Amino acid sequence: MGSISDRVAGAANSVVGKTKEAIGKETGDAELAAKGAAQDAKGKTQTTVGKAKDALGD
């Protein structure tokens, strides 16, 4: 993936993860909340990778 693709995918995963986590907490679904938190972390990592690729010139 290119740096922009990583950053876009990371942002999308982070938003979806935060949404899942909030829904899981609101409904008492601990499994959904945990999956959401993991997806948010994955998204943040992807975004960081994209930023690093930008800094290195891809």
Biopython code that builds the backbone (N, CA, C, O; Angstrom):
import numpy as np
from Bio.PDB.StructureBuilder import StructureBuilder

atoms = [
    (1, "MET", "N", (0.835, -1.178, 0.000)),
    (1, "MET", "CA", (0.000, 0.000, 0.000)),
    (1, "MET", "C", (0.880, 1.242, 0.000)),
    (1, "MET", "O", (1.968, 1.254, 0.576)),
    (2, "GLY", "N", (0.394, 2.270, -0.648)),
    (2, "GLY", "CA", (1.096, 3.537, -0.623)),
    (2, "GLY", "C", (0.775, 4.295, 0.650)),
    (2, "GLY", "O", (-0.096, 3.904, 1.427)),
    (3, "SER", "N", (1.490, 5.373, 0.843)),
    (3, "SER", "CA", (1.307, 6.127, 2.084)),
    (3, "SER", "C", (-0.106, 6.692, 2.210)),
    (3, "SER", "O", (-0.687, 6.680, 3.295)),
    (4, "ILE", "N", (-0.659, 7.187, 1.100)),
    (4, "ILE", "CA", (-2.017, 7.745, 1.166)),
    (4, "ILE", "C", (-3.026, 6.634, 1.426)),
    (4, "ILE", "O", (-3.956, 6.814, 2.212)),
    (5, "SER", "N", (-2.853, 5.497, 0.779)),
    (5, "SER", "CA", (-3.761, 4.362, 0.997)),
    (5, "SER", "C", (-3.730, 3.911, 2.450)),
    (5, "SER", "O", (-4.771, 3.620, 3.038)),
    (6, "ASP", "N", (-2.537, 3.856, 3.024)),
    (6, "ASP", "CA", (-2.406, 3.463, 4.432)),
    (6, "ASP", "C", (-3.112, 4.458, 5.338)),
    (6, "ASP", "O", (-3.784, 4.072, 6.294)),
    (7, "ARG", "N", (-2.958, 5.732, 5.034)),
    (7, "ARG", "CA", (-3.563, 6.751, 5.885)),
    (7, "ARG", "C", (-5.087, 6.736, 5.777)),
    (7, "ARG", "O", (-5.780, 6.891, 6.783)),
    (8, "VAL", "N", (-5.610, 6.549, 4.569)),
    (8, "VAL", "CA", (-7.066, 6.500, 4.383)),
    (8, "VAL", "C", (-7.647, 5.246, 5.040)),
    (8, "VAL", "O", (-8.641, 5.319, 5.762)),
    (9, "ALA", "N", (-7.022, 4.106, 4.785)),
    (9, "ALA", "CA", (-7.496, 2.858, 5.391)),
    (9, "ALA", "C", (-7.395, 2.939, 6.915)),
    (9, "ALA", "O", (-8.277, 2.457, 7.626)),
    (10, "GLY", "N", (-6.333, 3.541, 7.405)),
    (10, "GLY", "CA", (-6.165, 3.692, 8.847)),
    (10, "GLY", "C", (-7.249, 4.552, 9.462)),
    (10, "GLY", "O", (-7.797, 4.221, 10.514)),
    (11, "ALA", "N", (-7.555, 5.656, 8.802)),
    (11, "ALA", "CA", (-8.607, 6.541, 9.309)),
    (11, "ALA", "C", (-9.953, 5.828, 9.302)),
    (11, "ALA", "O", (-10.728, 5.947, 10.250)),
    (12, "ALA", "N", (-10.230, 5.088, 8.232)),
    (12, "ALA", "CA", (-11.504, 4.357, 8.137)),
    (12, "ALA", "C", (-11.606, 3.305, 9.232)),
    (12, "ALA", "O", (-12.636, 3.195, 9.897)),
    (13, "ASN", "N", (-10.545, 2.536, 9.421)),
    (13, "ASN", "CA", (-10.552, 1.508, 10.466)),
    (13, "ASN", "C", (-10.714, 2.131, 11.847)),
    (13, "ASN", "O", (-11.409, 1.583, 12.703)),
    (14, "SER", "N", (-10.087, 3.251, 12.057)),
    (14, "SER", "CA", (-10.189, 3.909, 13.351)),
    (14, "SER", "C", (-11.620, 4.374, 13.632)),
    (14, "SER", "O", (-12.133, 4.184, 14.734)),
    (15, "VAL", "N", (-12.254, 4.980, 12.638)),
    (15, "VAL", "CA", (-13.634, 5.457, 12.813)),
    (15, "VAL", "C", (-14.579, 4.285, 13.055)),
    (15, "VAL", "O", (-15.406, 4.334, 13.966)),
    (16, "VAL", "N", (-14.463, 3.243, 12.254)),
    (16, "VAL", "CA", (-15.335, 2.073, 12.409)),
    (16, "VAL", "C", (-15.080, 1.416, 13.773)),
    (16, "VAL", "O", (-16.016, 1.006, 14.459)),
    (17, "GLY", "N", (-13.814, 1.326, 14.147)),
    (17, "GLY", "CA", (-13.477, 0.727, 15.439)),
    (17, "GLY", "C", (-14.051, 1.500, 16.609)),
    (17, "GLY", "O", (-14.586, 0.909, 17.547)),
    (18, "LYS", "N", (-13.942, 2.827, 16.558)),
    (18, "LYS", "CA", (-14.495, 3.652, 17.636)),
    (18, "LYS", "C", (-16.006, 3.499, 17.705)),
    (18, "LYS", "O", (-16.584, 3.469, 18.791)),
    (19, "THR", "N", (-16.643, 3.402, 16.547)),
    (19, "THR", "CA", (-18.095, 3.233, 16.504)),
    (19, "THR", "C", (-18.499, 1.895, 17.126)),
    (19, "THR", "O", (-19.410, 1.835, 17.953)),
    (20, "LYS", "N", (-17.815, 0.827, 16.722)),
    (20, "LYS", "CA", (-18.107, -0.495, 17.282)),
    (20, "LYS", "C", (-17.896, -0.499, 18.796)),
    (20, "LYS", "O", (-18.703, -1.045, 19.548)),
    (21, "GLU", "N", (-16.801, 0.119, 19.223)),
    (21, "GLU", "CA", (-16.496, 0.149, 20.649)),
    (21, "GLU", "C", (-17.601, 0.884, 21.417)),
    (21, "GLU", "O", (-18.034, 0.420, 22.471)),
    (22, "ALA", "N", (-18.053, 2.016, 20.899)),
    (22, "ALA", "CA", (-19.110, 2.787, 21.564)),
    (22, "ALA", "C", (-20.423, 2.012, 21.606)),
    (22, "ALA", "O", (-21.110, 2.002, 22.627)),
    (23, "ILE", "N", (-20.768, 1.365, 20.500)),
    (23, "ILE", "CA", (-22.003, 0.571, 20.471)),
    (23, "ILE", "C", (-21.898, -0.597, 21.450)),
    (23, "ILE", "O", (-22.845, -0.895, 22.178)),
    (24, "GLY", "N", (-20.746, -1.247, 21.459)),
    (24, "GLY", "CA", (-20.543, -2.360, 22.384)),
    (24, "GLY", "C", (-20.682, -1.939, 23.836)),
    (24, "GLY", "O", (-21.299, -2.641, 24.638)),
    (25, "LYS", "N", (-20.105, -0.788, 24.174)),
    (25, "LYS", "CA", (-20.210, -0.297, 25.553)),
    (25, "LYS", "C", (-21.649, 0.083, 25.886)),
    (25, "LYS", "O", (-22.133, -0.197, 26.983)),
    (26, "GLU", "N", (-22.323, 0.717, 24.944)),
    (26, "GLU", "CA", (-23.693, 1.174, 25.170)),
    (26, "GLU", "C", (-24.668, 0.007, 25.341)),
    (26, "GLU", "O", (-25.612, 0.086, 26.126)),
    (27, "THR", "N", (-24.428, -1.074, 24.597)),
    (27, "THR", "CA", (-25.335, -2.225, 24.647)),
    (27, "THR", "C", (-24.877, -3.297, 25.638)),
    (27, "THR", "O", (-25.569, -4.295, 25.841)),
    (28, "GLY", "N", (-23.727, -3.093, 26.244)),
    (28, "GLY", "CA", (-23.214, -4.084, 27.186)),
    (28, "GLY", "C", (-22.572, -5.277, 26.505)),
    (28, "GLY", "O", (-22.411, -6.329, 27.123)),
    (29, "ASP", "N", (-22.204, -5.130, 25.241)),
    (29, "ASP", "CA", (-21.580, -6.213, 24.477)),
    (29, "ASP", "C", (-20.061, -6.056, 24.555)),
    (29, "ASP", "O", (-19.453, -5.356, 23.745)),
    (30, "ALA", "N", (-19.467, -6.714, 25.536)),
    (30, "ALA", "CA", (-18.033, -6.579, 25.775)),
    (30, "ALA", "C", (-17.206, -7.062, 24.593)),
    (30, "ALA", "O", (-16.153, -6.498, 24.298)),
    (31, "GLU", "N", (-17.677, -8.103, 23.918)),
    (31, "GLU", "CA", (-16.938, -8.632, 22.765)),
    (31, "GLU", "C", (-16.887, -7.607, 21.631)),
    (31, "GLU", "O", (-15.833, -7.405, 21.028)),
    (32, "LEU", "N", (-18.010, -6.963, 21.340)),
    (32, "LEU", "CA", (-18.047, -5.941, 20.292)),
    (32, "LEU", "C", (-17.175, -4.752, 20.678)),
    (32, "LEU", "O", (-16.468, -4.201, 19.833)),
    (33, "ALA", "N", (-17.220, -4.356, 21.933)),
    (33, "ALA", "CA", (-16.392, -3.248, 22.402)),
    (33, "ALA", "C", (-14.910, -3.573, 22.248)),
    (33, "ALA", "O", (-14.125, -2.718, 21.836)),
    (34, "ALA", "N", (-14.525, -4.805, 22.576)),
    (34, "ALA", "CA", (-13.127, -5.209, 22.446)),
    (34, "ALA", "C", (-12.691, -5.260, 20.984)),
    (34, "ALA", "O", (-11.591, -4.830, 20.638)),
    (35, "LYS", "N", (-13.567, -5.790, 20.133)),
    (35, "LYS", "CA", (-13.248, -5.829, 18.699)),
    (35, "LYS", "C", (-13.112, -4.416, 18.144)),
    (35, "LYS", "O", (-12.244, -4.151, 17.313)),
    (36, "GLY", "N", (-13.964, -3.518, 18.600)),
    (36, "GLY", "CA", (-13.887, -2.133, 18.166)),
    (36, "GLY", "C", (-12.589, -1.474, 18.599)),
    (36, "GLY", "O", (-11.961, -0.755, 17.821)),
    (37, "ALA", "N", (-12.191, -1.716, 19.825)),
    (37, "ALA", "CA", (-10.946, -1.145, 20.333)),
    (37, "ALA", "C", (-9.756, -1.675, 19.538)),
    (37, "ALA", "O", (-8.824, -0.930, 19.235)),
    (38, "ALA", "N", (-9.791, -2.961, 19.203)),
    (38, "ALA", "CA", (-8.710, -3.555, 18.414)),
    (38, "ALA", "C", (-8.669, -2.961, 17.011)),
    (38, "ALA", "O", (-7.590, -2.691, 16.482)),
    (39, "GLN", "N", (-9.830, -2.758, 16.410)),
    (39, "GLN", "CA", (-9.881, -2.189, 15.064)),
    (39, "GLN", "C", (-9.401, -0.730, 15.089)),
    (39, "GLN", "O", (-8.733, -0.279, 14.159)),
    (40, "ASP", "N", (-9.740, -0.007, 16.139)),
    (40, "ASP", "CA", (-9.269, 1.369, 16.286)),
    (40, "ASP", "C", (-7.740, 1.385, 16.383)),
    (40, "ASP", "O", (-7.085, 2.216, 15.754)),
    (41, "ALA", "N", (-7.184, 0.478, 17.163)),
    (41, "ALA", "CA", (-5.729, 0.402, 17.301)),
    (41, "ALA", "C", (-5.072, 0.058, 15.962)),
    (41, "ALA", "O", (-4.029, 0.610, 15.613)),
    (42, "LYS", "N", (-5.692, -0.855, 15.222)),
    (42, "LYS", "CA", (-5.179, -1.213, 13.902)),
    (42, "LYS", "C", (-5.178, 0.014, 12.992)),
    (42, "LYS", "O", (-4.217, 0.259, 12.264)),
    (43, "GLY", "N", (-6.258, 0.775, 13.044)),
    (43, "GLY", "CA", (-6.353, 1.975, 12.228)),
    (43, "GLY", "C", (-5.293, 3.001, 12.577)),
    (43, "GLY", "O", (-4.701, 3.617, 11.690)),
    (44, "LYS", "N", (-5.056, 3.181, 13.847)),
    (44, "LYS", "CA", (-4.029, 4.132, 14.282)),
    (44, "LYS", "C", (-2.645, 3.682, 13.816)),
    (44, "LYS", "O", (-1.808, 4.503, 13.440)),
    (45, "THR", "N", (-2.416, 2.369, 13.844)),
    (45, "THR", "CA", (-1.141, 1.836, 13.368)),
    (45, "THR", "C", (-0.988, 2.065, 11.869)),
    (45, "THR", "O", (0.074, 2.485, 11.408)),
    (46, "GLN", "N", (-2.048, 1.790, 11.105)),
    (46, "GLN", "CA", (-1.998, 2.016, 9.657)),
    (46, "GLN", "C", (-1.719, 3.481, 9.342)),
    (46, "GLN", "O", (-0.932, 3.787, 8.446)),
    (47, "THR", "N", (-2.351, 4.374, 10.066)),
    (47, "THR", "CA", (-2.130, 5.804, 9.846)),
    (47, "THR", "C", (-0.679, 6.169, 10.132)),
    (47, "THR", "O", (-0.076, 6.945, 9.392)),
    (48, "THR", "N", (-0.124, 5.620, 11.190)),
    (48, "THR", "CA", (1.272, 5.877, 11.541)),
    (48, "THR", "C", (2.205, 5.355, 10.456)),
    (48, "THR", "O", (3.186, 6.014, 10.112)),
    (49, "VAL", "N", (1.910, 4.184, 9.919)),
    (49, "VAL", "CA", (2.723, 3.617, 8.840)),
    (49, "VAL", "C", (2.670, 4.539, 7.621)),
    (49, "VAL", "O", (3.694, 4.797, 6.988)),
    (50, "GLY", "N", (1.486, 5.028, 7.298)),
    (50, "GLY", "CA", (1.340, 5.948, 6.170)),
    (50, "GLY", "C", (2.150, 7.217, 6.371)),
    (50, "GLY", "O", (2.792, 7.702, 5.439)),
    (51, "LYS", "N", (2.124, 7.752, 7.575)),
    (51, "LYS", "CA", (2.907, 8.966, 7.874)),
    (51, "LYS", "C", (4.395, 8.680, 7.773)),
    (51, "LYS", "O", (5.158, 9.515, 7.286)),
    (52, "ALA", "N", (4.813, 7.503, 8.230)),
    (52, "ALA", "CA", (6.236, 7.134, 8.149)),
    (52, "ALA", "C", (6.666, 6.995, 6.693)),
    (52, "ALA", "O", (7.762, 7.413, 6.320)),
    (53, "LYS", "N", (5.801, 6.411, 5.878)),
    (53, "LYS", "CA", (6.126, 6.281, 4.449)),
    (53, "LYS", "C", (6.256, 7.660, 3.811)),
    (53, "LYS", "O", (7.135, 7.881, 2.978)),
    (54, "ASP", "N", (5.382, 8.587, 4.202)),
    (54, "ASP", "CA", (5.485, 9.962, 3.696)),
    (54, "ASP", "C", (6.834, 10.566, 4.064)),
    (54, "ASP", "O", (7.497, 11.197, 3.240)),
    (55, "ALA", "N", (7.218, 10.364, 5.298)),
    (55, "ALA", "CA", (8.478, 10.943, 5.789)),
    (55, "ALA", "C", (9.686, 10.354, 5.069)),
    (55, "ALA", "O", (10.690, 11.035, 4.860)),
    (56, "LEU", "N", (9.577, 9.081, 4.693)),
    (56, "LEU", "CA", (10.678, 8.405, 4.003)),
    (56, "LEU", "C", (10.637, 8.582, 2.493)),
    (56, "LEU", "O", (11.568, 8.201, 1.784)),
    (57, "GLY", "N", (9.559, 9.159, 2.017)),
    (57, "GLY", "CA", (9.431, 9.364, 0.585)),
    (57, "GLY", "C", (8.899, 8.148, -0.144)),
    (57, "GLY", "O", (9.163, 7.957, -1.331)),
    (58, "ASP", "N", (8.135, 7.315, 0.583)),
    (58, "ASP", "CA", (7.474, 6.124, 0.015)),
    (58, "ASP", "C", (8.521, 5.225, -0.535)),
    (58, "ASP", "O", (8.204, 4.160, -1.065)),
]
sb = StructureBuilder()
sb.init_structure("model")
sb.init_model(0)
sb.init_chain("A")
sb.init_seg("    ")
for serial, (resi, resn, name, xyz) in enumerate(atoms, 1):
    if name == "N":
        sb.init_residue(resn, " ", resi, " ")
    sb.init_atom(name, np.array(xyz, "f"), 0.0, 1.0, " ", f" {name:<3s}", serial, name[0])
structure = sb.get_structure()
